[in-house]
């Protein structure tokens, strides 16, 4: 759709013409389009997509788009000037209108299909045709791929209208979910966790859609009413949006030789994944089978590290299916997510998620996704039994590596030179008994207290005398284990660097998107500041507001403690 361009950016990008000089559509150049797609991209009705890696789709622009926010951090990484965020051409493009872009830019975007697996089981029921050929990007449309500052990025509009994969939906995202995703992605980045990123956020001043939601203060598990919501588009950015589910889709087709080029399309998308996400780790001169084995090993390393980091900060993905598992090993899909406040190992904010995707079950969910990834890779190694055997060894090693990563994470959170299982188990049991705030507890512990007075700031309920005694005993064991009296300052510095002070608290985000619905974006800007500096000590005013326990009245409230959809 366009010629390739090298990255010639030396100064900050201030307009779309300069941005156009950075484009490099490797996906469109290397992979194949759906042969039944329209060249114009006017392809909005649900239909089966039988082959091809992507469908050209033209986004549906927001009516009367208004700027809400952009990520200054990501803009700096991309060498974009902050003024670009409100440039009329930029606003037009990232609110869904590609009609007036420079010639080097594609006039249409693209959507991709993928397969669904849940906990290692293949599903087709969610596809409207029960075949798996209609499941994919229902409201996410990529519009740009570029190289800036030596790094490749893909930019994808979330909520940009219907695609062939929309399954009867309208393809829109509401302001509520768009604010959450915009803030959460940059927060995860600031926490030091691999993630998709947020570029910009725009809202329509006139377009609204109805979605099921909760009455104010409701404790209902399921939504009780339809609510009119402003429509928004957030742009998320990543090196690629290739998912385990995409590799699975083409592996399923190759397994049954669904069409003549099924195996070839699988090999192509695997090679493209290697080129996009693992080019620094995998030598392009290697034989393809050796590349595939290295891909499995490298992805295993990234995925285990990612999930251990999720556990470190209390993050629960909520819906860790294969299609929500980025093959590049970073966090993807900020719909059903939440951060654990009151510590519950089985914390799960999404009402449709189930215990299998709960907080402490995420390592197992990751292992199931990895197994499906390896099963997919196996299809290109059918004639190489030695390579298949090595792949099986890589897959079998996941559990041990995950265990190692988790032990190292817990040791770091506790400031231990080496993991102490007994000390951790006793602590977790006390945290559950006492009703402790997960992140606040570890932050207070990072100050290396001599007694439990400081830790009690993280308790949701007054501990009994017996529990207080148990806490004091545990604290003394811990202080001995970390040699607290010998290196207090160094220990404190080390622990503060891994135990964040400011983390996502849903009840403090709700007012931001509620105010935004009335045109007030000040709380979003404030949350950007707070959540982008999670390890720092901030002003007393911000600390008093954002570093505190959830009020008891807000426990169990629909839309805060739990939510039924990510629309």
N, C-alpha and C positions, 0 to 999 in steps of 0.2 A: 504493500500500500504506500510505501514511501522508500526513499533511498536512505542508506545508512549515513549517519553523521558522527564525527568524532567529537569528543568533549573539548571545546575550545574556550571553556569558561575560565576567565581569570578574574574578572570583576563580578560584582553581584548582579544577578538577573533582575531587571527592573520592569520588563515588559514581555508580552507574549512572543514577539519576534525574536528576542534573545532566547527565550525558553525553547522555541522551535529549533534552535541550533543544536540543542542537546538531545533531540529525539533519536531513538534507536530501537525500533520495534522488533526485537529478536524473536519474540513469540510468533508474531505474524509472519516473519521471514522464514522461520525454521519449521514451524508446525503447519498442519493442514486445516483448512477451513471446512466446515460442514458443506458438502457438495450441493445440498438442497437449500442452502441459505440464500437470502436476497443480497445482492451487491449493495443496495441502498441502506441496508441495516434496519429497514422497517419490518421487523419480525417480532411481533408482540403477542401472538396467540399461542397458548400452550400446544406443543406438538412434540412428537417423538423425533429425537436427533439420533440417527442410526450410525453415523460415523463422523470422523473429523474431530479435531481437538478443540475447536472453538466455533462460536457462531457470531458473525458480525451483527452488532445491535447498535442502533442509534439511541442514546439516552433520551428520556423525556424531560425537558427542562422544567425547573420550578417556575411557577408564575410569580412575578414580582419578587425576585430573590433579594434577600437582605443579608449582609455580612453579620456574623456573630463573633467568630473568633478564628485565629489561625495559630499554629504552633511556632513560636519564635525560635524554639530550639531546633526544630526540624528545618525551618527556613534557613537558619544559619548553616546547618550541615549541608544543605543543598546549594548554598551560595545564592539564595534568593533574598532580595531586599524586602524588608517588612512592608514597604509601600506596595509591593506587588499584590498583596492579599486583597487590596481594595481597588486595584486597577480594573476598569470596566471589562476588559477582555478576559482577565483572570476570573472575575466574578461570573461572567457569562459561561466560560468553559466549565468551571467547577461547580456550577449550579445546573449543569446538564445540557448546555447549548453548544454544540460543536460546529455550528453552521458557518461561523465567521472566523475560523482558525486559519493561521498561515498555511501555505500550500504543503509544507513539509509534514504537517500533522495530519493524522488520519481523520477523515470526516465522520467516521463511525467508531464505536468502541467494540468490545467483545465480551461475551459471556461464555462460561465453560460448564460442561457437564461433569458430574462425578457420581460415584457409587456410594451407597450408604452401608456401613457396617456398624453394628452396635455390640460392643464387648466381644468382638470376634465372630459375630454371626452376620451373614450377608442378608440384606433386606431389599425387597423391591416394592413392598406395599405402599411406601410413601410416594412412589412414582405414580402419577395419575393413570398411567397405562399399564401398571403392574409388570413392567418389563425392565425398568431401570434406565430406559432411554429418554425419560422426561424429567430427570432429577438433576439439579445443578443450580447455577447462580440465578435465583429468581428475582432478585432486586439489587444485585451487585454487577456493575458494568465497568470494566477496565477501560480507560480512555487514553492512557499515555504510558509509554515506557521510555526512559531516558537514562543517560549516563552523566552524572555530575560529580565533580570532585573525585573522579576515579571509581565511583560506585554506581552500580545499576539499580534503578528503582522502577517499580510499577505502581501506577496511581489508579485507584479504583473508586468509583462513586458508589456509595451505599445509599439506596433509596432513589435511584435514578429512573425508576419506571420498570415496566414489564419487559420480560425476555421470554423466549420459548420455554424456559424452565420455571415460569412464575406459578405454575400449578393453580391457575385461576385467581391468584392474588392481584393486587393493584401495583405491586412493585415499589411501593413507597415505604419510606421509613418515617416515623413520627419524630417530633422534636425531642420527646422524652428519651427515646433510645439513642438518638443521634448525639445528644449531649453526653449521655453516659459513655458511649463508645469514644467520642472525641476526647473526653477527659481521662478515661481509663487507660487508653493506649499510651499517652504521654506519661501518665503516672507509672505504669509498668516500666517504661524505659528509664525513668528517673530512679526507680527501685533497683536498676541494674539487671533487668530480666529481659531476655530476648522477646521481641514483640513486633507486630505490625505497628505502624505509626499513624499519627493524625496530622493531616496537612491543613485542612480548612473545614469550616462549618458554616453553611448557609441555610436560611429558613425562608419559606414562602410567606409573604404578608397576606396572601388571599386564599391559598389552597389549603383545604383541610380534609382529613379522612376520619372515619369512625373506627374506633378500636375498642374491644372489651377491656374494662378496667374496674377498679374498686371504688366504692364510695369512700369519702373522707373518713379516716379512722376505722375502717372496716377490718374485722378479723377473719373475714371469709377466706377460705383456701382458694376458691375460684372467683374470677371477676363476676360482678353482679350487674353491670350496666355498660352501655355503649357511650363512649366519650369522643367528642370531636377534637381532633388533635391537629395542630399545625404540621405541615409536611416540611421535612428538612433533608438535606443531603450533606453527609460527611464524606470526606475523601480520606481513605486509608491508603497507606503507602508501605511497600515491602520490597525486598529484592525480587520476589515473585509471589504469586498466590497459588502456587502448586500445592496440592493437598494429597495426603495418603489416599483419599477417596477418588481422586483423579487417576492415580496410578492403578487403583483397584478396578475402575471402570474398564480401562483398556485391557487389563489382565483377564477380567471375566470374559471379555469378548474374544481375546486370543485363546483362552482355555477351550472354547467350543468352536473356534475358527468361524466366528459369526459372519465374517466377510473376508474377501481375498487379502486385504491388507491389514487385518486385525493385529497380527503379530508385529508387522512393520510399524504400525501406529504406536504400539506399546513400546517398542524399542526407541522410537523417536522421542516420546515424552520422557522416558527415563534418561536418555542422553541430554535432553533439554534441561531436565532437573539438575543433572550433574553440572552442566555448563552455567546454569543460573545461580546455583546455591553452593556448589562444592568445587569450583574451578581452582581454588587455592589449595585444596587438599588432594585432588585426584589428577594425576598426570594425564594429559590428553593423548599421550603416545601409547598408553597401556592398551592391551586388548580389552574388548568390550566386557567380557566376563570378569576380568580383574577390576574394571571400573565399577561394575555392579556390586562386587563383594566389598570394595572400599566404601561405596555409597551406603551400604547397609551398616557397616561398622561406624562410619562417621555420623550417620543419622542416629544410631543407637546412643552414641556419646552425647549428641546434642539433646535428644529427647529426655534422657535420664537427668541430665543437668537442668533442663528446663523444669521438669516436674519437681525436682528437689528444691529449686528456687521458688516455685509456687508454694510449696509447703512452708518454706522459710518465712514468707510474708503473709500467710493466711489466705491465699487466693484459691478460690474454687471455680474452675472453668464452667461447671454445671452441666455441660452437654458435650463430653469429650468423645464424640463419635469419630470414625475414621475421616469423615468429610470435614470435620472441624479440627483436624490435626495437620498442621502445616508441615509439608515434607522438608522444609528448610529448618525445622526444629525451633520454631518460635511460637509465641502465643497468638492465637487467631480466634475470632468469633467472640466479640464482647456483647452478647445478648443476654444469655442466662447466667452470667458470672456474678460472683459476689465475694466479699472479703469477710472472713470469720471474725466476729467481734467476741461475743460470749463464746468461750471455747467449747466446741462440740466436735468430736472427731467425725461424726456423720453429718456435719453441716452441709446443707444443700439448699441454696436459695430458690432454685427453679422448681416450680411445682410439677413440671413434667419430667424431671431428671431422674428421680429414683436414687436409692442408696448406692447403686453401683457407680455413680458419678460423684459421690459425696467426697468431702475434703480429704479424708485419710484413705480413700479408695482410689485416688488419682494415679498412684504408681501402678496399680493393677490395670486400670483402664489404659494407661500408656502402653503397658506390655501387650495388651490385646491389640491395640492399634499397630504396634510394631510387628506383631505376628502376621497381621493382614498385609502389611507392607512387604514382609519377606515372602509371603505366599504369592504376592503379585510379581515380585522380582524373579521368583522361581520359574515363571513362565518363559523367560528369555534364556534360561539355562537348561532347558529340557534335554538337550543333546550333550550336556557336559556334567556327568554324574559327580566328578570330583568337585566341581564348583558348587553344585547343589549341596554336597555334603559340608563344604566350608560355610555356605550360607546358613545351613541348619545349625552349625556351631555358633555362628554369630547370633542367631536368634535365641539359642539356648542360654547364651551368656547374658541376656538382658536382665534377668532377675538379680543375678549376683552384682552386676554393675549398678543397678538401681539401688540395691541395698547399700553398696559402698557410698554412693552419692548421698543417700539419706543420712547415713552415719556421719559423714563429713559435715553435712549441713547442721545436724543437731549439735555436733561438737562445736562448730563455729558459733551457733546461737548461744551456747552455754559458756563459751570462752575456754573450752577444754582442749588440752593438747591432744587427747585421743578420746574416742567415743566411750561413754560409760552407760551401758544399757540399763543397769539397775537404777542409776541416778535419774535417768530420763523417765523410765517407767513410773517411778515414785512421783516425780514431778507432774507428769501428765495426769496421774490419778488424783493428785491434790488439786490440780487446776479444774478438773471436772467437778470434784466434790465441792469446791469453794465457789464455783461460778466466777471464773476469771476471764478478763478481757485478754485475748490472745496476744495481740501486738503490744498493748500497753504493758502487760506483765513483763515481757522480755525487754522492753525499753527501760523499764524501771530497774530490772535486774542488772542491766548493763551499767548502771551507776555503782555497782558493787556494794550494796548496802550491808551494814553489819547486823541489822535486825529487820524484822518484817514490816516495820512501820511504813517504809516507802512502798513496798510491794502492795500494801493494802489499798493504795490508790487504784489498783486495777481490779479490785474485788467488787462484784455486783451486789454482794450481800455480806453482812457482818459474819465473820467466821466465829464458830464456837471456840470456847477455851481449848477444847481438845484439838480442834483443827489448827488453832494458832500454835499450839505446842508442836504439832506435826510439821508445820511450816518452819518453825524455828530450828527444829532438828534437821530438816532437809537443807535449810540455808547454811547451816554450819558444815554439813557434809560437803556441800557445793563449794563453800569458801576454802575448805581444805583441798579439794580436788583441783581448784584453779589457782591455788597458792595466792589467795587474795591479799594476804598481808605483805607479800613480798613484791608484788608488781601491780598495785592497784591502778595506777595511772595508765600503764600500758594495756592492762586488761580492759579497762573502761573504754579506751580508744578503740580497741579491736572489736569489742562487742557493739559499741554504738554504730560502727560501720556496717554491721549486718542486720541490726535490729532497728527498723525504721520507727521514727516517732509519729509521723503523720501518714496515715493510710486511709484508704477508701472507707467511708462510713455512709451507707446508703441514706440514712435519715438526714445527713447533712448535704447530700447531693439533690434530694428531692426539692428543697426550696429553690435551688438554682434553676432546674428546668421548669418549675412552676412559674418563677419570675420571668424566665425567658419567654414563656408563652404569652406574657403580657408586654413583651418588648423591652424588658429590663435584663441586660446581660452582665450586670456588674458582679453578681455572685459567681457566674461562670469564670470571669476574669480572676476573681479572688481565689477560687478553687484551683485554677491553673497555677497560680503562684504557690499555693500551699502544697499541692500534690506534686509539683515539679521539683520540690526541695524536701523530700520525705525524711532525710537523715539529719537535716539542719535544725538547729534551735532557731525558731522564728520569733516574731514579736509576742509580747505577753497577750496582746489583744487577740492575735490569731491562735495562740496556744489555748487561751481560755475558751475560744469558740470551737476549735477543731481537735483538741486533744483532751477528750473527756468521754466518760461512759455514756452509752445510750440510755436515755430516760426510760424508766420502767414502763411508762404509758405507751412507748413505741414498740415494745416487743409484741410479736405476733400480728402486726398490722400489715394488711395486704398492700403491696407496692413498696414496702420497706423491708420487712422480714422475709417476704417471699413474693414472687411474681410469676404469672402464668405464661407470659409470652415475651418475646423480645422485639415486638413490632415498633 
